[in-house]
Amino acid sequence: MALPNLLIVGAAKSGTTSLHNYLNQHPSVFMCSPKEPHFLINKEIGEQRIPKGVLNIEDYKALFKEASNKMYRGESSVMYLSFPEFAIKNINKYLSKDVKIIIMLRNPVERAYSGYQHVKRYNLMESLSFEKALDQSENRYHNISNMTPASRYLELGMYFEQVKKFIKEFDNVHVIIYDDYKNDFSSEMDNVFKFLNVAVLKVNTEKKHMVGGWKWKNERIKYFMMKKNSFKIVLKFLLPFKSLRKIIRENLHKRNTNKIEKVNLETEKWLKDYYKVDVEKLSLLLDKDLNDWTR
């Protein structure tokens, strides 16, 4: 009872953060904080790659200590999907075979660009253009021991083999397509509740989670905002009220960010060609026509 029986395994930038928080509103569901412990793959992919990653079983159990009276105890580590060989092995080792698994999939072209923008916002190691980052993503990941797996912009969107392995291994797998989740949210949430065999309820969607669409104006500002520094320490001492510090952060954010531009059309076409065959195979696997993603 100390370990999860519900996993949202990915894909990254496909709505997993909002689903994690909406599920946490259900009286029968407990979703852990932090959302992404990545315990089931951390040691295998490299202990420095995941910030706030959980490395030992006791710390993992502690994330769910408040969930003893809940039907479901869940976590949402989005890199599990892209490392099925490690995640599946450790699900079988530590968790029940009856664990419920939710997979969320987004158009891989959109996902790649959104993933790049997300890493560039929050990771000081990403400073390349999107095109250069695509070209170097795998080589860079395999040669830098603390490079985040979220920087594997191309590989993370190769869904077919990833999804196939989870479906083959486990009986209780539910797949959500991000477009459906966005366009018919109520129906998709109802389907999730039915999959979990819990009461269907209307969730509060007023609070938004991981809102994208913005970028830092320059690397200096990004470094200042993301890196710990003496100014932040002094500010915390002078302004002990979190609400006031939040207002200041939001004001600094507003003044020092811009909207992101659309992906280059030639790059978009290249990505569509890159993913075309994989999407065709995924469509057959899920019995759902997803080929508009690459047309």
Secondary structure, 3 states (H helix, E strand, C coil): CCCCCEEEEECCCCCHHHHHHHHCCCCCEEECCCCCCCCCCHHHHCCCCCCCCCCCHHHHHHCCCCCCCCCEEEECCCCCCCCHHHHHHHHHHHCCCCCEEEEEECCHHHHHHHHHHHHHHHCCCCCCCHHHHHHHHHHHHHHCCCCCHHHCCCHHHCHHHHHHHHHHHCCCEEEEEHHHHHHCHHHHHHHHHHHHCCCCCCCCCCCCCCCCCEEECCHHHHHHHHCCCHHHHHHHHHCCCHHHHHHHHHHHHHHCEEECCCCCHHHHHHHHHHHHHHHHHHHHHHCCCCHHHHC
